[in-house]
Amino acid sequence: MAAHAQVSRQTVSNVLNSPHIVREETRRRVEEAIAALGYRANQAARQMRTGRSQLLAVRIEPTRDGINGSVLDRFLHGLTFAAAAAGYRVMLYTADDDGDEIKTFDDLLASYDLDGFVLTGTDHGDVRTLWLAERDVPFVTFGRPWDAPERHSWVDVDNADGTAQATRRLIDTGHRRIAFIGWPAGSGVGDDRRDGWQRTMKAHDLDPTGLDRGTADSIPNGAECARDLLTMPDAPTAFVCASDSLALGALQAAGGRTAVTGFDDTPVAQAVGLTSVSQPLPDAAARCIDLLIHHLDGAPTGTHQVLLQPSLVVRTTA
């Protein structure tokens, strides 16, 4: 393969075992040689040589309303694809809450020779990361540690920038009374999305007072909040929502009379033509795998933080 790709044997080894350290052009040339020659790595031999199982674990969560669950589903697909390209497999597990997940960590580490974990859904005071760090178990999170951003390596999406983009677009199209429907205060992601809306309103000398509602994530709750806001004497003419579920509820309550923007660009949003903020999930998944392998290769766990930019996808309903 080295001769076919016109690189050194070490470069081939790096592509197979630590692809993140190889330049993209060189990696692509080696990958083309692998495909042309039909090479398949002997996983048993690799495990004996590296001392690794080539097995990573990640939690799969319930889909709730079947809308926002698709976000994690897309991330998991991207994670599995990126892991396979690096010679790793992904094990899925379930847990009811953080405490149950820690018990699952203990069970999995006792039953399988896992190389590391990818955690999702971080929040304030995340006990899962502390448990893993205390035991020197390699991990990376999709979501930042909100209390101490440099505590460990993570990949996240700039949620505040997403809602800021949505709010700026509505302001640019003439709206001045723009409401926000999000989650109850205390959620790291939810507070970040609320902050992007609020800061953008204030930056354009628009008063956000009284235009903020927080509720559990669901279509009916989004509709209820929107109806409440629309009964105000000076009712909002547009909504920025923390999720597509809340946005769909607002869309139903508004009856097409009010501009609505969601967050996550789910398949349902695409189907109904809802403007929504899209997260770069495949890129986030690939960066998580890169960071975790980087740690497995010896890098300290608190050395890299990656913040990715979302994009606003404009459609006809808003």
C-alpha positions as CSV (number, residue, x, y, z in Angstrom):
1,M,0.0,0.0,0.0
2,A,2.8,2.4,0.8
3,A,4.4,1.8,-2.7
4,H,1.0,2.2,-4.4
5,A,0.2,5.5,-2.6
6,Q,3.8,6.7,-2.8
7,V,4.2,7.3,0.9
8,S,6.1,5.7,3.7
9,R,5.0,2.6,5.7
10,Q,4.6,4.8,8.7
11,T,2.2,7.1,6.9
12,V,0.1,4.1,6.0
13,S,0.1,3.1,9.6
14,N,-0.8,6.6,10.7
15,V,-3.8,6.6,8.3
16,L,-5.0,3.2,9.7
17,N,-4.5,4.0,13.4
18,S,-4.3,7.8,13.8
19,P,-5.9,9.4,10.8
20,H,-6.3,12.8,12.5
21,I,-2.5,13.4,12.4
22,V,-2.3,12.9,8.6
23,R,-2.9,15.7,6.1
24,E,-6.2,15.3,4.2
25,E,-4.6,15.0,0.8
26,T,-2.2,12.3,1.9
27,R,-4.9,10.5,3.9
28,R,-7.1,10.4,0.8
29,R,-4.3,9.0,-1.3
30,V,-3.7,6.2,1.1
31,E,-7.4,5.5,1.4
32,E,-7.6,5.2,-2.4
33,A,-4.7,2.7,-2.3
34,I,-6.5,0.7,0.4
35,A,-9.7,0.6,-1.7
36,A,-7.8,-0.3,-4.9
37,L,-5.8,-3.1,-3.2
38,G,-8.8,-4.4,-1.3
39,Y,-6.9,-4.3,2.0
40,R,-8.7,-5.2,5.2
41,A,-7.1,-4.8,8.6
42,N,-6.8,-7.8,10.9
43,Q,-8.7,-6.5,14.0
44,A,-7.5,-9.2,16.3
45,A,-3.8,-8.5,15.4
46,R,-4.4,-4.8,15.7
47,Q,-5.9,-5.2,19.2
48,M,-3.0,-7.3,20.3
49,R,-0.5,-4.8,19.0
50,T,-2.2,-1.6,20.3
51,G,-3.7,-2.9,23.5
52,R,-7.1,-1.4,22.4
53,S,-10.4,-3.0,21.8
54,Q,-11.3,-0.5,19.0
55,L,-14.7,-0.2,20.8
56,L,-16.3,3.1,21.8
57,A,-19.6,3.5,23.6
58,V,-22.3,6.2,23.4
59,R,-25.8,6.5,25.0
60,I,-28.9,6.4,22.9
61,E,-31.9,8.3,24.3
62,P,-35.6,8.0,23.7
63,T,-37.1,9.9,20.8
64,R,-39.7,11.7,23.0
65,D,-42.0,13.3,20.5
66,G,-40.3,11.7,17.5
67,I,-39.1,15.1,16.2
68,N,-36.1,16.3,18.2
69,G,-34.9,12.7,18.7
70,S,-33.9,12.8,15.1
71,V,-31.1,15.2,16.1
72,L,-29.3,12.5,18.2
73,D,-30.1,9.9,15.5
74,R,-28.2,12.0,12.9
75,F,-25.3,12.5,15.3
76,L,-25.1,8.7,16.0
77,H,-25.1,7.9,12.3
78,G,-22.2,10.4,11.8
79,L,-20.4,9.0,14.8
80,T,-20.7,5.4,13.6
81,F,-19.5,6.4,10.1
82,A,-16.5,8.4,11.5
83,A,-15.6,5.7,13.9
84,A,-15.6,3.0,11.2
85,A,-13.4,5.2,9.0
86,A,-10.9,5.3,11.9
87,G,-11.1,1.5,12.5
88,Y,-13.4,1.7,15.5
89,R,-16.9,0.3,16.3
90,V,-19.6,2.0,18.3
91,M,-21.6,0.3,21.1
92,L,-24.9,1.8,22.0
93,Y,-26.4,1.7,25.5
94,T,-29.5,3.1,27.3
95,A,-29.9,4.9,30.6
96,D,-32.8,6.6,32.3
97,D,-30.8,9.4,33.9
98,D,-27.3,10.5,34.8
99,G,-27.1,8.3,37.9
100,D,-28.3,5.3,35.9
101,E,-25.8,6.1,33.2
102,I,-22.9,6.0,35.7
103,K,-24.1,2.6,36.8
104,T,-24.0,1.6,33.2
105,F,-20.5,2.9,32.8
106,D,-19.4,0.6,35.7
107,D,-21.2,-2.4,34.2
108,L,-19.8,-1.8,30.7
109,L,-16.2,-1.3,31.9
110,A,-16.4,-4.5,33.9
111,S,-17.9,-6.5,31.0
112,Y,-16.1,-5.1,27.9
113,D,-12.7,-3.8,27.2
114,L,-13.9,-0.4,26.1
115,D,-11.5,2.2,24.8
116,G,-13.6,5.3,25.7
117,F,-17.0,7.0,25.7
118,V,-18.7,9.8,23.8
119,L,-21.2,11.6,26.0
120,T,-24.1,13.7,24.8
121,G,-26.5,16.2,26.5
122,T,-24.1,17.9,28.9
123,D,-25.5,20.3,31.6
124,H,-24.4,22.2,34.7
125,G,-22.7,20.0,37.3
126,D,-22.4,17.0,35.1
127,V,-21.6,14.1,37.4
128,R,-20.9,11.7,34.5
129,T,-17.7,13.5,33.4
130,L,-16.4,13.7,36.9
131,W,-16.9,10.0,37.4
132,L,-15.0,9.1,34.2
133,A,-12.2,11.6,34.8
134,E,-11.6,10.3,38.4
135,R,-11.1,6.8,36.9
136,D,-8.9,8.0,34.0
137,V,-11.4,6.6,31.4
138,P,-11.0,8.4,28.1
139,F,-14.0,10.4,27.0
140,V,-15.1,13.4,24.9
141,T,-18.5,15.2,25.1
142,F,-20.8,16.5,22.4
143,G,-21.8,19.6,24.5
144,R,-19.6,21.7,26.6
145,P,-19.1,21.5,30.4
146,W,-21.1,24.7,31.3
147,D,-19.5,25.2,34.7
148,A,-15.9,24.9,33.6
149,P,-15.4,25.0,29.8
150,E,-11.7,23.9,30.0
151,R,-12.3,20.9,32.3
152,H,-12.2,18.4,29.5
153,S,-12.3,18.2,25.7
154,W,-15.6,18.7,23.9
155,V,-17.3,19.5,20.7
156,D,-20.3,21.8,20.6
157,V,-22.4,24.0,18.4
158,D,-22.7,27.7,19.0
159,N,-26.4,27.7,20.0
160,A,-26.4,31.4,20.8
161,D,-25.1,32.2,17.3
162,G,-27.9,30.1,15.9
163,T,-30.7,32.1,17.6
164,A,-28.9,35.3,16.9
165,Q,-28.9,34.5,13.2
166,A,-32.6,33.8,13.3
167,T,-33.4,37.0,15.2
168,R,-31.3,39.2,12.9
169,R,-33.0,37.8,9.9
170,L,-36.4,38.6,11.3
171,I,-35.3,42.1,12.2
172,D,-33.9,42.6,8.7
173,T,-37.3,41.6,7.3
174,G,-39.0,44.3,9.4
175,H,-40.1,42.6,12.6
176,R,-39.7,44.5,15.9
177,R,-41.8,42.4,18.3
178,I,-39.9,39.1,18.3
179,A,-40.7,36.6,21.0
180,F,-38.7,33.6,22.2
181,I,-40.2,30.3,23.2
182,G,-37.6,28.1,24.9
183,W,-37.0,25.7,27.8
184,P,-37.2,26.5,31.5
185,A,-34.1,28.4,32.8
186,G,-31.2,26.3,34.0
187,S,-30.6,24.3,30.8
188,G,-27.1,25.0,29.4
189,V,-28.2,24.7,25.8
190,G,-31.6,26.3,26.4
191,D,-30.1,29.3,28.2
192,D,-27.5,29.7,25.4
193,R,-30.2,29.8,22.8
194,R,-32.2,32.3,24.8
195,D,-29.1,34.5,25.2
196,G,-28.5,34.7,21.5
197,W,-32.1,36.0,20.9
198,Q,-31.9,38.4,23.9
199,R,-28.5,39.9,23.0
200,T,-29.5,40.4,19.4
201,M,-32.7,42.2,20.4
202,K,-30.9,44.5,22.7
203,A,-28.1,45.1,20.1
204,H,-30.8,46.5,17.8
205,D,-32.4,48.6,20.5
206,L,-35.4,46.3,20.8
207,D,-36.9,45.6,24.2
208,P,-37.2,41.8,24.9
209,T,-39.0,42.3,28.2
210,G,-42.1,40.1,28.5
211,L,-41.5,38.3,25.2
212,D,-39.8,35.2,26.7
213,R,-41.6,32.0,27.6
214,G,-40.0,28.8,29.0
215,T,-41.7,25.4,28.9
216,A,-41.0,21.6,28.5
217,D,-40.2,20.7,25.0
218,S,-43.3,19.6,23.0
219,I,-45.6,20.8,20.3
220,P,-48.6,21.4,22.6
221,N,-46.5,23.4,25.0
222,G,-45.1,25.5,22.1
223,A,-48.7,26.2,21.0
224,E,-49.8,27.2,24.5
225,C,-46.9,29.6,24.9
226,A,-47.6,31.1,21.5
227,R,-51.3,31.6,22.2
228,D,-50.4,33.3,25.5
229,L,-48.0,35.7,23.8
230,L,-50.4,36.4,21.0
231,T,-53.0,37.7,23.5
232,M,-50.7,40.5,24.6
233,P,-52.0,44.0,23.7
234,D,-48.8,44.5,21.6
235,A,-48.5,41.0,20.4
236,P,-45.3,39.7,18.8
237,T,-45.2,39.4,15.0
238,A,-42.5,36.7,15.0
239,F,-41.2,33.8,17.2
240,V,-37.8,32.3,17.6
241,C,-38.0,28.9,19.2
242,A,-35.4,26.7,21.0
243,S,-36.5,23.6,19.1
244,D,-38.6,22.5,16.0
245,S,-41.2,20.9,18.3
246,L,-41.8,24.3,20.1
247,A,-41.8,26.0,16.7
248,L,-44.3,23.6,15.2
249,G,-46.6,24.4,18.2
250,A,-46.2,28.1,17.6
251,L,-46.9,27.7,13.9
252,Q,-50.1,25.9,14.7
253,A,-51.2,28.6,17.2
254,A,-50.3,31.4,14.9
255,G,-52.2,30.0,12.0
256,G,-49.8,31.4,9.4
257,R,-50.2,35.0,10.7
258,T,-46.8,35.1,12.5
259,A,-43.3,34.3,11.3
260,V,-41.8,31.3,13.1
261,T,-38.2,30.0,13.3
262,G,-37.2,26.7,14.8
263,F,-33.9,25.1,15.8
264,D,-32.3,21.8,14.7
265,D,-33.7,21.6,11.1
266,T,-35.4,18.2,11.7
267,P,-37.0,16.2,8.9
268,V,-40.4,17.5,10.1
269,A,-39.3,21.1,9.7
270,Q,-38.1,20.3,6.2
271,A,-41.4,18.6,5.3
272,V,-43.6,21.5,6.4
273,G,-41.3,24.3,5.1
274,L,-40.3,25.6,8.5
275,T,-37.3,28.0,8.7
276,S,-34.9,26.4,11.2
277,V,-31.3,26.6,12.5
278,S,-29.2,23.6,11.3
279,Q,-26.5,22.0,13.3
280,P,-23.4,20.5,11.5
281,L,-24.0,17.1,13.1
282,P,-21.8,15.0,10.8
283,D,-18.9,17.4,11.4
284,A,-19.5,17.4,15.1
285,A,-19.5,13.6,15.2
286,A,-16.3,13.4,13.2
287,R,-14.6,15.9,15.5
288,C,-15.6,13.9,18.6
289,I,-14.0,10.8,17.2
290,D,-10.9,12.7,16.3
291,L,-10.6,14.1,19.8
292,L,-11.2,10.8,21.5
293,I,-8.6,9.0,19.4
294,H,-6.2,11.9,20.1
295,H,-6.6,11.2,23.8
296,L,-6.2,7.5,23.3
297,D,-2.9,8.3,21.6
298,G,-1.7,10.0,24.7
299,A,-3.0,13.6,24.7
300,P,-4.4,15.0,28.0
301,T,-8.2,15.0,28.2
302,G,-8.6,18.7,28.8
303,T,-6.7,20.1,25.8
304,H,-9.2,20.7,23.0
305,Q,-12.5,22.5,22.7
306,V,-14.2,22.8,19.4
307,L,-17.1,25.2,18.8
308,L,-18.9,24.8,15.5
309,Q,-21.1,27.3,13.7
310,P,-24.7,26.5,12.9
311,S,-26.5,27.8,9.8
312,L,-30.0,29.3,9.2
313,V,-32.0,27.4,6.6
314,V,-34.7,29.8,5.4
315,R,-38.0,28.3,4.1
316,T,-41.4,29.7,3.0
317,T,-43.4,29.5,6.3
318,A,-41.2,32.1,8.1
